[in-house]
Amino acid sequence: MINFSRLWIWKYIRDKLPWYYEVAINRKPAKYLIAARIPVNEKLTELSESELWREFDRTLNDFLELWRRVRNNEVDIKGMPKASPSLLDLIAEITKRMIKHCEFCEWRCRVDRTSGRRLGVCMLDSTSRVSTYFHHLGEELPLRGVMGSGTIFFTSCNLRCAFCQNADISRDRFNGVVMNPRQIASTAIILRLEGVHNINWVGGEPTPHLHNVAEAIRLIARDGIKVLDELSDEEYDAVLSVKADFIPYNFSRNWAFYGNDLNVPMLWNSNFYMTVNATKLLRVLMDIWLGLLLQRAKLTN
């Protein structure tokens, strides 16, 4: 991470992206690790969806306060135990409820994507397909750095733009391989251990996959690199089958940890055609945003 911190670009924009920079070099914990320290109601599965949202609104203030204290060097979460259940568990539970009347994006099609009988406007049921994942060296310099941005390309999209540069992914929902949240988490872990500076959730469009992204991040926070050990041989083979790097990368713990926690800034690379409720959840999970300039300016405040 030394070469990343020495990039000439930081002389000009480090004060614009202070949080992302600090997390990328493991000087600060990613927001998901902070959320993992926020306790919530122990009976999540017994609460109604509206009750879950009230619990989220209540605990969001706790999260924002702890995040403020971490930013200001008033507290170090290395000495704080993880909560069980935590705010990450709450977010994962909310997304599981939402997808049964899906309102992740502004189409608000309200399809039960878990039933198998109908697809959302995004052409998806509840499963996620990953087309490829790799060290992306074509992103903006602060994102690609020297080791690349860890892009995870999901299949399908909630828009049908005629000019889409990834049309083979966004319009072919059968592109790639089906991955469960543990496999998705594994792709992120592999990339970070190989030295990427962020995990770049993209597509297609990542918004229809919010439920599986939220669960994958929860697993990363809870289990770290142990996630890899819990994959079956078949699951691991599927994960490796869509890794699209042209050169091999070595693993190193030095690139990946804040204390004992696997640490990586999360980047939401999106068309931002998503609902306010989806954005509220992502506010806790994401450290940096890549999308429309107007939206990005609002969300980084």
Beta strands, then each sheet from edge to edge (+ up, - down):
strand 1: 128-136
strand 2: 149-154
strand 3: 177-179
strand 4: 199-202
strand 5: 257-258
strand 6: 261-262
strand 7: 266-269
strand 8: 288-290
sheet 1: 3+ 1- 2+ 4+ 7+ 8+
sheet 2: 5+ 6-
end
